[in-house]
């Protein structure tokens, strides 16, 4: 899957678009009170990305196992220091609501942790290149 994300920012306006395999979706992100830039920072979006990935993957993996899920809550935390410093202490917790036996849900959560693509990308480390 080829993916992209873009932001076009001007005073009091922001256009945010994500795309997977050519299918575009617009997202609404609030503008900072100053009128320039996003009110949501990159660290928050990174944590949301991890939460979203795990949530979607739980539903995907549950369907493969024919486990009925009625709800998922994922809370991701992390710390960021000063400007230019990478984040640290990333942890997350998931609560899956289902009538399935607790042992099956615990196994589903552990397995999904192993196959969650965004998690594995960050765990492996990645190269980010500025293209000019």
C-alpha positions in Angstrom: 0.0 0.0 0.0 1.3 3.4 -0.9 0.3 6.1 1.6 0.8 9.8 1.9 -0.2 12.7 4.2 -0.2 16.4 3.4 -1.0 19.7 5.1 -1.4 23.0 3.4 -1.5 25.8 6.0 -2.3 29.5 5.7 -3.6 32.0 8.2 -6.7 30.4 9.9 -6.9 27.7 7.3 -5.6 24.2 7.0 -6.2 21.5 4.5 -5.2 18.0 5.7 -5.4 15.0 3.3 -4.3 11.4 3.8 -4.2 8.9 1.0 -3.9 5.2 0.6 -3.4 3.7 -2.9 -4.9 6.8 -4.5 -8.0 7.0 -2.3 -7.9 10.4 -0.6 -9.6 11.4 2.7 -9.8 14.9 4.1 -9.3 15.3 7.9 -10.2 18.3 10.0 -7.5 19.6 12.3 -8.1 22.7 14.4 -5.8 25.7 13.7 -3.7 27.2 16.6 -5.1 30.3 18.3 -2.4 32.3 16.5 -4.0 31.3 13.2 -0.9 29.5 11.9 -0.2 25.8 12.2 -2.1 22.9 13.7 -3.5 23.0 17.3 -2.7 19.3 17.4 1.1 18.6 17.5 3.0 15.8 15.8 3.6 13.9 19.0 -0.1 13.8 19.7 -0.8 12.6 16.1 1.9 9.9 16.4 0.3 8.6 19.6 -3.1 8.7 17.8 -1.6 6.8 14.9 -0.5 4.0 17.3 -3.9 3.9 18.9 -5.7 3.9 15.6 -3.4 1.2 14.2 -3.9 -1.1 17.2 -7.7 -0.5 17.3 -8.2 -1.3 13.6 -5.9 -4.3 13.8 -7.8 -5.8 16.8 -11.0 -5.7 14.7 -9.1 -7.2 11.7 -7.5 -10.0 13.7 -10.8 -10.7 15.7 -12.6 -11.2 12.4 -10.0 -13.7 11.3 -10.7 -15.7 14.5 -14.5 -15.1 14.3 -14.4 -13.3 17.7 -17.2 -10.8 18.1 -16.0 -7.5 19.4 -18.4 -4.8 20.6 -15.8 -2.2 21.5 -12.2 -1.3 21.8 -10.4 1.4 23.8 -6.7 2.1 23.3 -4.8 4.6 25.4 -1.2 5.4 24.2 1.1 7.6 26.2 4.6 8.9 25.6 7.0 11.7 26.6 8.6 14.4 24.5 11.3 16.6 25.9 12.8 19.8 24.4 12.9 20.8 20.8 14.6 18.3 18.5 14.6 15.5 21.1 13.0 12.2 20.2 10.1 10.8 22.1 10.5 8.1 24.8 8.6 5.9 27.2 5.9 5.0 24.7 3.4 2.6 26.3 -0.2 1.6 25.5 -3.1 -0.3 27.0 -6.0 -1.8 25.3 -9.4 -2.8 26.5 -11.4 -5.1 24.3 -15.1 -5.6 25.0 -16.3 -9.0 23.9 -18.3 -12.0 25.2 -15.4 -14.3 24.2 -13.4 -16.0 27.0 -10.8 -13.7 28.7 -8.0 -16.0 27.6 -9.0 -15.6 23.9 -9.1 -11.8 24.2 -5.7 -11.7 26.0 -4.3 -13.9 23.2 -5.8 -11.7 20.6 -4.3 -8.6 22.2 -0.9 -10.2 22.4 -1.0 -11.4 18.8 -2.2 -8.0 17.5 0.6 -6.3 19.3 3.0 -8.5 17.3 1.5 -7.7 13.9 0.5 -4.0 14.3 2.3 -2.4 11.4 2.8 1.1 12.8 4.1 -0.3 16.0 6.5 -2.6 14.2 7.7 0.3 12.0 8.6 2.3 15.1 10.1 -0.7 16.9 12.3 -1.4 14.0 13.4 2.2 13.4 13.1 3.9 10.1 14.9 6.3 7.9 13.2 9.6 7.1 14.6 11.5 4.2 14.0 15.1 3.3 13.4 15.4 -0.4 14.2 18.8 -1.9 
